């Protein structure tokens, strides 16, 4: 392999492993690390981790964060039913303050037990609601990676 061919291959491989940006709406976007994918449809952004779990949905809502937090069980019922938060932690992802609720519930699609992490962030246009849930430890295992993604919110 010639030196030029090697350099071209290296540039192509580097491009494949680079981070990707995904738009949540007209004014907000996130940067996804290599291996993560996402799509936005009808105001709901779905993120997929390389391991395919947990299930992550992001919604940008016009309501104030306190209103979203007070109604969180109703807002996530299409993903997690009977959500029972065990912990409430203050978070700050980038320049966006918020709360992270962790607890359990059942998956809306099949009724399996679910661990869930619900992050509610204040943004200038309202609130970003992040629903991360799944069976087993997937949600907890990807929590740090998700926090890094949310810190890129701009």
MOGISUL-V505501 format. One record per helix or strand. SS is the DSSP state (A for helix, B for strand). FROM is the first residue (numbers start at 0). TO is the last residue. If there is no record, write none. Layout:
{{SS	FROM	TO} {SS	FROM	TO}}
This chain:
{{A	2	15} {B	19	22} {B	28	31} {B	36	40} {B	43	47} {B	54	60} {A	64	69} {A	71	74} {B	79	92} {B	95	106} {B	112	122} {B	125	133} {A	137	140} {A	142	150}}
